[in-house]
Amino acid sequence: MDAAVFLEMRRRTQSGLLILRELKVGRLPLDVSVMPSLIEIKNGQDCKKISLPPEVSLVPSSCRGLQYVPGDGLHLRLLVQASSHAKLVSAVSDSLKSKRSCTFYCQSCGETVINNRAFLRVLSLPSENWSDLVDEWCCHPNPFNQNMLHPQNEDCFLGHGYFLLSSGNTLTEPESEILPSKSQDAPSESSGSVLNSKTNSRVICKRCKTLLGEVLSSGVTKFYFTELFVQPSEDTFNMIPRSLFIQSVVAQCLVELSTTRSTFRFSIQGLDGTVYILVWLLNSDTLLVESLGSVSCSNSSNLFGCGMSTNMRSSEIKNAIKVLFLPCLKSRNKDLVDAWENDIGVHPLTFPSKTCLELLLILSQSNASLPPSLRWMNSFQVAFLKM
């Protein structure tokens, strides 16, 4: 069995938790040597060398708390000097700029949804509950009742998790399809391009039938960040794995909200209001290094389950956020869901139900991949979303 390394680092404090996983400690003594870019483990004549990414530099003199945790491996804490120059998945808010021609693609299949569009104005919307607070700001009746924030033909309004376009232009695009829906988030068997003005209609991709957004009763088209990939029209389109795209988009959204509004708790819900996940943002300055052994084993009786001297393959450093989460399907954690719904410190984020389920699967897989001792914190499950 090959050894594996798990290194969680914090940029602000330059501290790190290093876990050497999948080691057999039946044969002692064990000699662990920590060098700035290399970890060497010796057990008699056996030797394992684990190389770290070039962006990571350990401080050997700061090592403390070395212990073996059954099921996890060797734990130690130390100072780490690390930086990451990895390019993040471009957020919609970064790609959409005034007077810049952009193309919108279905992220699931790569189909062009809106081709070569430029907007005169790209503006950020206030918080979703801004109109509810007007009564607290004004000493006279709400002056905005008849003046809702609707984009004009050359406008693009950015919310948290979605953007709004005028339906006057988007409905003429041939690459997407408008379908009426009995439920905002329910699949439909209809195949006609019909717009129902009384209820929201679904905007789907013509190729893969993925729900991209909805046409609101006000005549505004709402697209979701998790369903569209936006980039300047002159750039070549490169497909991004769905899991990585969802992780990056949701992570950047949580970081932005935590920075601008000091909001750290989120309720992930579908278009029909069903709560799928409760998420608590713990750290937004995390760097991760994870790797598995790459050498086949020929002797299962020694410490590493391998032959004499083997080296780990180079691993990569990833930007990530650390979150606590709880699944809420089938009335799970209902009491906490009810409490968070009545808490003004909790920010709801709405996505299509399929995306909510994909995000839940991603969080669960991340949790299952962690060392067992790191999977729970105060009754919440722990996960990382890579950016």
C-alpha positions in Angstrom: 0.0 0.0 0.0 1.4 3.4 -0.9 1.5 6.2 1.6 -0.6 9.3 1.1 -0.2 12.9 2.2 -2.8 15.3 3.4 -1.7 18.9 4.1 -4.1 21.6 5.1 -2.6 25.1 5.3 -3.9 28.6 6.2 -2.4 31.5 4.3 -3.0 34.1 7.0 -1.4 32.2 9.8 1.1 30.2 7.8 0.2 27.2 9.8 -0.4 23.7 8.6 -1.7 20.3 9.6 0.2 17.4 7.9 -1.1 13.9 8.0 0.8 11.0 6.5 -1.9 8.5 5.7 -2.0 4.7 5.1 1.1 3.9 7.0 1.6 0.6 8.8 3.2 1.0 12.2 3.5 -2.6 13.2 7.3 -2.4 13.0 9.0 0.2 15.2 11.0 2.4 15.6 9.8 4.9 12.9 12.1 7.7 11.9 10.4 10.8 10.3 12.5 13.5 8.9 10.9 16.8 7.8 12.8 19.0 5.3 11.5 22.2 3.7 10.4 20.4 0.5 10.6 16.8 1.4 9.4 14.3 4.0 11.4 11.2 4.6 10.1 8.2 6.6 12.5 5.3 7.5 11.7 2.0 9.1 14.7 -0.2 9.2 15.9 -0.6 5.7 12.7 0.7 4.2 12.6 4.4 3.1 9.8 6.5 1.8 10.3 10.0 0.4 7.4 12.3 -0.1 8.0 15.4 -2.3 5.9 18.5 -1.8 4.8 21.0 -4.5 7.4 23.7 -5.2 5.0 26.4 -3.9 5.2 24.8 -0.4 8.0 25.2 2.0 7.9 23.6 5.5 9.6 25.0 8.6 11.1 21.9 10.2 12.0 23.6 13.5 8.3 24.4 14.1 7.1 20.7 14.1 5.1 19.8 17.1 2.4 17.4 18.2 3.6 14.3 16.4 1.3 11.4 17.1 -0.2 8.4 15.4 -4.0 8.4 15.1 -5.5 5.0 14.3 -7.4 5.2 11.0 -5.7 8.4 10.1 -1.9 8.1 10.2 0.8 10.3 11.5 -0.3 13.8 12.5 1.9 16.8 13.0 1.5 20.6 13.0 4.0 23.0 11.8 4.6 26.4 10.1 4.2 26.4 6.3 5.2 29.0 3.8 3.0 28.5 0.8 1.5 30.4 -2.1 -0.7 29.3 -5.0 -0.7 30.8 -8.5 -3.3 28.4 -9.8 -5.8 30.1 -12.0 -9.3 30.0 -10.6 -12.3 29.2 -12.7 -13.5 32.5 -14.0 -16.5 33.8 -12.1 -19.4 35.3 -14.2 -18.9 38.7 -12.5 -15.3 38.7 -13.7 -16.1 37.9 -17.3 -19.1 40.2 -17.7 -17.9 43.8 -18.1 -19.5 46.8 -19.7 -19.1 47.0 -23.5 -17.2 43.7 -23.6 -18.5 41.1 -26.1 -19.2 37.8 -24.3 -20.5 34.4 -25.2 -22.6 32.3 -22.9 -22.3 28.5 -23.0 -24.2 25.7 -21.3 -21.7 24.4 -18.8 -23.1 20.9 -18.9 -22.6 20.3 -22.6 -20.8 23.3 -24.1 -23.7 24.4 -26.3 -23.7 28.2 -27.1 -26.7 29.8 -25.3 -26.2 33.5 -26.0 -23.6 34.4 -28.7 -21.5 37.4 -28.9 -23.4 39.8 -26.6 -22.1 43.2 -25.2 -23.9 45.2 -22.5 -23.8 48.9 -22.0 -24.3 48.5 -18.3 -23.3 45.6 -16.0 -24.4 46.4 -12.5 -24.6 44.5 -9.1 -28.0 44.1 -7.5 -28.6 44.9 -3.8 -29.4 42.1 -1.4 -32.5 40.1 -2.3 -34.4 41.5 0.7 -33.6 45.2 0.0 -37.3 46.1 -0.6 -38.3 44.6 2.8 -35.9 47.0 4.5 -37.1 50.2 2.8 -39.7 50.8 5.5 -36.9 51.0 8.0 -35.1 53.6 5.9 -38.0 55.9 4.9 -40.3 57.9 7.0 -43.0 57.9 4.3 -44.6 55.1 2.2 -42.3 52.9 0.2 -41.4 55.0 -3.0 -40.0 52.0 -4.8 -43.2 49.9 -5.0 -43.8 50.6 -8.7 -40.1 50.9 -9.6 -38.6 47.4 -9.3 -35.1 46.8 -10.5 -35.5 45.5 -14.0 -32.8 45.4 -16.7 -33.3 47.2 -20.0 -32.3 45.8 -23.3 -28.6 46.5 -23.0 -28.4 45.8 -19.2 -27.1 42.9 -17.2 -27.8 42.9 -13.5 -25.7 40.6 -11.3 -27.1 39.0 -8.1 -25.6 36.3 -5.9 -25.8 33.1 -7.8 -27.7 34.5 -10.8 -27.9 37.4 -13.3 -30.8 39.1 -15.0 -31.2 40.0 -18.6 -34.1 41.7 -20.5 -36.3 39.0 -22.1 -36.7 41.3 -25.1 -33.3 40.2 -26.4 -32.8 36.8 -24.8 -36.0 35.3 -26.1 -34.9 35.8 -29.6 -31.7 33.7 -29.2 -32.0 30.4 -31.1 -29.7 28.4 -28.8 -32.0 28.2 -25.8 -35.6 27.1 -25.4 -38.4 28.5 -23.3 -40.8 26.0 -21.7 -43.8 26.6 -19.5 -43.6 24.8 -16.1 -46.2 23.8 -13.6 -43.4 23.9 -10.9 -40.4 26.2 -11.2 -38.0 23.3 -10.6 -40.0 20.3 -12.0 -39.1 18.6 -15.3 -41.5 19.1 -18.1 -42.5 16.9 -21.0 -43.4 19.8 -23.2 -41.2 20.6 -26.2 -42.8 23.8 -27.5 -41.3 27.3 -27.2 -44.1 28.9 -25.3 -44.0 31.8 -22.8 -46.5 31.8 -20.0 -46.8 35.3 -18.7 -48.6 34.4 -15.5 -46.1 31.9 -14.2 -42.3 31.6 -14.5 -41.2 29.6 -17.6 -38.1 27.5 -17.7 -35.2 28.2 -20.0 -33.5 25.0 -21.0 -30.5 24.1 -23.2 -31.7 22.7 -26.5 -29.0 20.1 -26.7 -28.9 18.5 -23.2 -32.2 19.9 -21.7 -30.4 21.3 -18.6 -32.3 23.9 -16.8 -30.4 27.2 -17.3 -32.8 29.7 -15.8 -36.3 31.0 -15.9 -38.4 33.8 -17.5 -40.0 35.7 -14.6 -43.6 36.9 -14.7 -42.1 40.5 -14.9 -40.6 39.7 -18.3 -37.0 39.4 -17.0 -34.9 36.3 -17.8 -32.9 34.9 -14.8 -29.9 32.7 -15.5 -28.0 30.8 -12.8 -24.2 31.1 -12.4 -23.9 27.3 -11.9 -25.4 26.5 -15.3 -23.7 28.9 -17.7 -20.0 29.5 -18.5 -19.3 33.0 -19.7 -16.1 34.2 -21.3 -15.0 36.9 -23.8 -16.1 36.0 -27.3 -12.6 36.2 -28.7 -11.4 33.4 -26.3 -11.5 29.7 -27.3 -14.0 27.7 -25.3 -12.5 25.0 -23.1 -14.8 22.6 -21.3 -14.4 22.6 -17.5 -15.3 19.4 -15.5 -18.8 19.9 -14.0 -17.7 19.1 -10.4 -14.8 21.6 -10.5 -17.0 24.3 -12.0 -19.8 23.9 -9.3 -17.2 23.8 -6.6 -15.5 27.0 -7.8 -18.6 29.0 -8.5 -20.2 28.2 -5.2 -17.0 28.7 -3.3 -16.4 32.1 -4.8 -20.0 33.1 -4.1 -19.7 32.1 -0.4 -16.4 34.0 -0.1 -17.9 37.1 -1.7 -20.9 37.1 0.6 -18.7 36.5 3.7 -16.5 39.4 2.7 -19.1 42.0 1.7 -21.8 41.1 4.2 -20.1 39.3 7.0 -22.4 36.3 6.3 -21.0 32.9 7.1 -24.1 30.7 7.2 -26.0 29.7 4.1 -29.2 27.8 3.2 -28.9 26.0 -0.2 -32.4 25.6 -1.6 -34.1 24.7 -4.8 -36.3 26.9 -6.9 -39.4 25.6 -5.0 -38.0 26.7 -1.6 -36.9 23.1 -0.6 -33.8 23.3 1.6 -31.2 20.8 0.5 -28.1 21.8 2.6 -27.1 24.0 5.4 -23.6 25.3 5.0 -21.3 27.2 7.4 -18.2 28.8 5.9 -15.3 28.1 8.3 -12.1 29.2 6.4 -11.7 31.0 3.1 -7.9 31.1 3.0 -7.2 27.4 2.8 -4.6 25.7 0.7 -4.7 21.9 0.2 -2.1 19.4 -0.9 -3.4 15.8 -1.4 -1.6 13.0 -3.1 -1.6 9.2 -3.3 1.4 6.8 -3.8 2.1 6.0 -7.4 4.4 3.0 -7.0 3.1 -0.5 -7.2 3.7 -2.6 -4.1 5.6 -5.9 -4.1 6.0 -6.6 -0.4 3.0 -6.1 1.9 4.9 -7.1 5.1 6.8 -3.8 5.6 5.7 -0.5 7.0 4.6 1.0 3.7 3.4 -2.2 2.0 6.1 -1.5 -0.7 9.6 -2.4 -1.6 12.9 -0.9 -0.3 12.9 2.7 -1.4 10.1 4.5 -3.2 9.3 8.1 -3.9 5.9 9.8 -4.1 4.8 11.5 -7.3 4.7 15.3 -7.2 1.4 16.7 -5.9 -0.4 19.9 -6.6 -1.5 22.8 -4.4 -5.2 23.9 -4.5 -7.0 26.9 -3.3 -10.1 25.8 -1.3 -12.6 26.9 1.3 -13.4 24.8 4.4 -17.1 24.4 5.2 -19.3 22.7 7.7 -22.5 21.2 6.2 -25.6 19.2 7.0 -27.9 17.4 4.5 -31.5 18.3 4.8 -33.4 16.0 2.4 -36.3 14.0 3.7 -36.8 16.3 6.7 -33.3 15.6 8.0 -32.2 18.2 10.6 -35.6 19.8 10.3 -35.3 21.6 13.7 -32.1 23.3 12.6 -33.5 24.2 9.2 -36.5 25.9 10.9 -34.2 27.8 13.2 -31.9 29.0 10.4 -34.9 30.1 8.3 -35.9 32.5 11.0 -32.3 33.8 11.5 -31.5 37.0 9.7 -27.8 36.0 9.8 -28.4 33.1 7.4 -28.3 33.9 3.7 -30.4 31.7 1.3 -28.8 30.7 -2.0 -31.1 29.3 -4.7 -30.1 26.9 -7.4 -31.8 24.4 -9.6 -32.6 21.2 -7.7 -30.3 19.1 -9.8 -27.4 21.5 -9.0 -28.3 21.3 -5.3 -28.0 17.5 -5.4 -24.7 17.7 -7.3 -23.4 20.1 -4.7 -24.5 17.7 -1.9 -22.8 14.8 -3.6 -19.6 16.9 -4.0 -19.6 17.8 -0.3 -20.3 14.2 0.7 -17.4 12.9 -1.4 -15.1 15.5 0.0 -16.1 14.5 3.5 -15.6 10.8 2.8 -12.1 11.4 1.4 -10.8 13.2 4.6 -9.0 11.4 7.4 -11.7 10.0 9.7 -10.8 12.3 12.6 -11.4 15.4 10.5 -14.8 14.5 9.1 -17.0 15.9 11.9 -17.0 19.1 13.9 -19.7 20.0 16.5 -22.3 17.6 14.8 -21.6 19.1 11.4 -19.8 17.3 8.6 -16.6 18.9 7.3 -15.8 19.4 3.6 -13.6 21.4 1.2 -14.7 23.1 -2.0 -11.8 23.6 -4.3 -11.5 26.8 -6.3 
